Amino acid sequence: MTIYRLIWLSVGLSWLAVLGGLQLRARRRTGAPFFPFTGLAADLWAGGLLFLLTIGFFWRTLSGDVYQPADGGDLVSFLFPTYRFAAEQLRQWTLPLWNPHLYGGAPFISDIQAGFLYLPNLLLFMLWPDFPYTALQWLAIGHLYWAGLGVYVLLRALEWQPGLPCSRTAALFGAVAFQFSDPLLVHLGNLNLIAVLSWLPWILAAYQQALHRRSLRWTGAAAALFALSTYAGHAQSTFYVLLAVALYTVGWLWSRQGRFPSQQGLHPVKRRSWLAWLPYPILFYAVGALLTAPILLPAVELVNYTERSHFTYQDTVAFSLAPTQLIGLITPGFFGRGPGLYWSLWARVETPYAGIVALILAIVAVLLAEREARRVILPWLGLALFGFATALGIYAVPHGWLTALLPVFGQFRAPARALVLWTLGVAVLAASGVDLLPRAIRMGDPLATIHKLLRTGVLIFFGAVIPLTYIALLLAQANETVFLRTSLAALALTLAAFLWLGAWAIIAAAQQEWIGATTLAGLLVALLFFDLSATGAYTDISDSDPTAGFQHPAIVALLRNDADLMRIDTRTDIAGLWQPDAAALYGLQDVGGVANPLLVRHWQEFWEALGGRQSRLYDMLNVKYVIVPDGVPLPSDKFGRDKFELALDAPGALSVYRNRNFMPRAWLVHTVQSAATLDETLAILQAATFDPTQLAVIPPDTPFTLPLGSTGADDQVTITHYGSSGMTLHVETSVPSLLVLSEVWYPGWEATVNGVSTPVLRADWALRGITVPAGVSTVHLYFAPASWQLGLVALGIGIIALLGLTVVNVVK
């Protein structure tokens, strides 16, 4: 038995032990039966069943037999090395505000995706700093379970009729529908996205209690949960959480206009009295903003220095839900599942699939809900429709309106991700449908419309769609590619047809009184789980280890054993052989990394202006080793001399070359020239006579006289300490000089020279420069951005405000 099986078995046994203890306690106190399915114990049993369904859904992945997603996605290429870097820093009791390992160095606290302050991540990093890649798979699956459990709690807190809460079986149905819906499953490799969204139902559960009970404590709880989710690190998902709260507020107030009796301490909303409820959303957003300021303020600052600040509308609508993909309402597999089998002309995005039986029951809820129940489902219907319309992106008007009206919205790509709001709304509606069905069956007439709908669907599937699909299969046999695509579509449609038929059969059996209400609900849950597992559990999996790109022991040994402070260059089209972010995993420093829209723009501009690896500008980047595919030639220098020598012909398809002309990490210059724009700077840097050891280019507002002086004799620069967010240098020069560091300039870097604060200048467009006096100097640099410090102050205020909400509790 593998360690993975032992871990999940121990979790399951622990859950059963807790349940058993509660049951035994209940029996001793009340004499109740040993397994009473009532009260808190019944809810815990439901949560345990959902846990077992999660294990059953992902059993092959959790057992270690396969990897999911097959290629690892962002989980392996970005998050695994990034999280391991953070874990290593925290093990050394260092807060990693700066990441020196990728892109020549980049602000780590400003990259909201880093997620190292997210509580579950933080616990993992501190307790198991050398965790394996599979631990992140467990985290992703665990967050999916947490999302489902949150929907269960949310639904149990809702009341379809006064005093009539959502039943446990219906709540379980809604939990399964959301947890295993396509918008979440398709992002299994995007842990930070799933982590943020897994808290969405919990936040809404607390927030709806705040509105229902006019409770500031619940408002504070919702804000605290929002803050916790935001630290997981996915800005677009956080934005959708904020939108969901706003939409729920409007929908809730709209659905409760006018007077009606207050039930169980709940407060009615009087017509034209919406202002009385405004403190709750305002406090939610205000306290949430304060609590998340330490990562949101640096993230906002970073955007101004990245390509995101130059996004056009065409950039933002990439990965919209194409109208042809609306077939995903009834099957997610028409165009194939997983990257390997997807064949549509449109980019692969999530589909609006939460189970065909869930879609049917959501329609049931909309058609059969009476006045009081309609008040409950209206906000969720609005949330679902909003998410669906937004996901269409360029194919519908709402996304463009939101881009024009909402701050920051225009910097997010992939509108299809808004489908998570659709599936959450559908899950809630479907759960209400589960509870409404037995009542409709007893009444008889209201169910006629549903039977007509189901019967029509069966006729369409089996009378037209399936026959036409199989005719297409017969006609497509001559072309292997067309036959494969037709087969995938036929399989998806056939499965959808039988699932539709199964839902009709279960409802018909209940109408004929062959099964009772409890059995009806249980069968619907079972059919939904079969539906979602059949269409999603075994797609995008592989038994090939996605971490193979990290496994180059000979190369890593060579690079780690080099005593020089230097960088490597893997920007040589080797992503299929070498994981681009491997440097972060092994403590190396790379001029590149995996594709990242949050890459500092001026570093990328400098790279694009190099003019090739033969240039002296390339040597300024402190690149000592270049990793290339075997047989790929490297250029000579501008004098035709061999610049790169073979350092290692590694096992496999990679070779490592040493740059004979690489420059150190820091050096002194004594002549400077000013330039205000990129073009002006490049005109100087790309000149044939430019020598980086003699001249530096600085902004025109530099506070010292130009030039500094003649070349100093016996200049020396020694780096005595180098850390992730700071470094110390020993400098000796006979004349005042400019210390140039081959380190990425970014606001927030501060310096002292012999204990005196000195500005960190922007040198040669992308690098750092510090003026030093003649003589011996000790230069200390540290990264302490004002946005981070201001965020900490805001966090303190937010904590005080949160404590205040628990004391005041109710707005009079």
Secondary structure by P-SEA (a helix, b strand, c coil): ccaaaaaaaaaaaaaaaaaaaaaaaaaaaccccccccccaaaaaaaaaaaaaaaaaacccccccccccccccccccccaaaaaaaaaaaaaaccccccccccccccccccccccccccaaaaaaaaaccccccaaaaaaaaaaaaaaaaaaaaaaaaccccccccccaaaaaaaaaaaaacaaaaaaccaaaaaaaacaaaaaaaaaaaaaaaccaaaaaaaaaaaaaaaacccaaaaaaaaaaaaaaaaaaaaaccccccccccbbbbcccccccaaaaaaaaaaaaaaaacccaaaaaaaaaaccccccccccccccccccccccccccccccccccccccccccccccccccaaaaaaaaaaaacccaaaaaaaaaaaaaaaaaaaaaccccccaaaaaaaccccccccccccccaaaaaaaaaaaaaaaaaaaaaaaaacccaaaaaaaaaaaaaaacccaaaaaaaaaaaacccaaaaaaaaaaaaaaaaaaaaaaaaaaaaaaaaaccccaaaaaaaaaaaaaaaaaaacccccccccccccccccaaaaaaaaaccccbbbbcccccccccccccccccccccccccccccccaaaaaaaaacccccccccccccccbbbbcccbbbbbcccccccccccccccccbbbbbccccccccccccbbbbbccaaaaaaaaaccccccccbbbbcccccccccccccccbbbbbbcccccccbbbbbbbccbbbbbbcccccccbbbbcccbbbbbccccccbbbbbbcccbbbbbbbbbbaaaaaaaaaaaaaaaaaaaaaaacccc
